[in-house]
Structures are given as C-alpha cells and as structure tokens.
Amino acid sequence: MTYPNGTPIPTVPAPGRIGQGTVVEQSRAAAEVMAAVEVAQRFPRDVQYARNQMIESCKQRHLAERAFYRFPRAGGPVSGASVHLARELARCWGHIQYGIVEMRRDDEFGQSEMQAWAWDVQTNSRVSTTFIVPHLRDTKQGPSQLKELRDVYENNANQGSRRVREMIFAILPPWFVAEAKDLCNATLNDGGGVPLATRIANAIEKYAEIGITLAQLEAKVGEPNGRWTPHAAAQLGVIYQSIQRGEVRKEEEFPPPAATAEEILAARTTPTPAPAPPAQPAPASAPDTAAADAEAEAEAFDDPLHYSADEIAEMGGRR
C-alpha cells in the first residue's frame, strides 16, 4: 500500500512465525470477551444484591484491617482505600474486569512501560492509564537502581496495583465506594465485637514485637493508653498493617525522640571517669623457714646414724 503521492506505507512489524498456541489463545480471548458481554447484557447486575454483598464483606474484620493504606509524604501522612478493598468491591458489584499489562521492559534505560485498566462489561465503560515505572527505589540516600529481576518485578507490581486501584474506583459508583469506606471504618472502631481494652492490649503487644515501646505509642496517639479511643486503636491497627506490608517504615511513623538541650549540655559537661588501673599480680609468698627447719629436724631424728653429744661422750667419743 502507498500514500496518494506514491510513498509506500510502512508496515507494522509482525512475527515471522506464529505458534499454534498463540492462535488458540487469540481465539479464546476474543470468544471470552464476547461471552462476557453477552452474559452481562442478558443477566444484568442486581444493585441491591451487590450492596448486600458489600455490606456483608465490610463487616468482616479481616477485610476492614486491610481496607486502608497509610504512608508518609512531605507535609504529613497520606491514607486512603487500598487495592484490597477495590478488588473486593469489584467482586461484589459484578461484571467488572480489571488488570495490569507490562507492555515493554527496557533494561538499558531501566524502566518499564505498563498499563492498568478496568472495564464495566455491562455498561461498556472502560478506563485505562499507561505509565512508565523507573527501575528505582527511593531511599534516604536517594534513588537506588534495581538490578535483581525479583526487585524489578515487585516494584512494577507495586506501582501497577496502585493504578489498578484507581481504575476500579473510577468505574464503581461513588456512593458504593463511600458507603464501603464508612462500613470498614465502623468495623475497625467496633473491633469485631472485641472489647476496647483487649484491642489496646493486643496492639501494644504486637508493636512490642517489632520494637515499638508503649511510650512511642502514647506519643503517637497523644494520650496515655488508658484514654485511647476506639478510633485511636483503629488507626494504630492501620499503621501496623502498613508497616507489615512494607508501605511505611516504622522509623518514619515512630521516629526516635530527639535529645533535649539539657541532655546535650549534660553530656558535654559530665567528665568521663578515668579507667581503673589494672590489677597487680599478688607477690609470691616467702618460703616458710620454720616449717622447713622442723621438717629437717624430723628427718634428722629419724636418721639411725645420728647421735646426740651425750651419747657420743658415753661411747668414748666414737660414733
């Protein structure tokens, strides 16, 4: 084919050989899409049933604990609904398809081109976003280049899940998402029927396992543990889950206390005690001369050839 001026139209590069498995997969994907559209049109979703499903799911403590994320950013922490809640709401709403596609990976430039999308099959409403994911990880010393395949995969999956979350929320009705958030917050505040004192004790114990003290928790909440509210206990639960998932480091949420001016001044003025002198070895004890003389005398007394002066005189001076 050519343009009107006779210039040939460049062809799109295509593989020279297509395997049988590729042909089968292409046909299956096309048939799957057509079947999903037909089913959605013939059996449209029941909104009331979908809402009941959502209410039942959001009452579960295990979902509510994972329904929100939290991470630090300049100016304060950022929190919101997590991808776990988005996926569950898509399941409850029905006739929703979503996914992530890594369209291209460029190891030379250290980046991946990805696409996240969500599709309401019943209403034929589809949203997607294409984005570039650098193979970098932010650290306190600056961006760090990722070289290991596992690190690149986890970084791409993490960035992709955030976009999928937003695509799903863009497809779902706003009232549906808002009601789900309120129900999850209510479940966190209620604690699934667990008394508040027990939840506080459990939170203190869990944080102690990762090296966070009670004093740090009280500084975070701003109140002693005896005055913590259900909302404070729920927020500590969200922070703990975020630390466990790696969304935030514990040092960022619970920084070590800064030294006061008095402590710094005291450290400068307090003299350092001199080290104690090494212990001197004990002098060797002098030999016991009296014991030696007594021993020699005993040996002399036992000698059969030893005579006293009187005995020698009686024998006429002979020994």
Secondary structure, DSSP 8 states (H G I E B T S, - for coil): -B-TTS-B-------S---HHHHHHHHHHHHHHHHHHHHHHHS---HHHHHHHHHHHHT-HHHHHTSEEEEEETTEEEEEE-HHHHHHHHHHH-SEEEEEEEEEEETTTTEEEEEEEEEETTTTEEEEEEEEEESEEEETTEEEE--SHHHHHHHHHHHHHHHHHHHHHHHS-HHHHHHHHHHHHHHHHHGGG--HHHHHHHHHHHHHHTT--HHHHHHHHTS-GGG--HHHHHHHHHHHHHHHTTSS-HHHHS------HHHHHHHHHS------------------HHHHHHHHHHHHHH-TT---HHHHHHTTT--
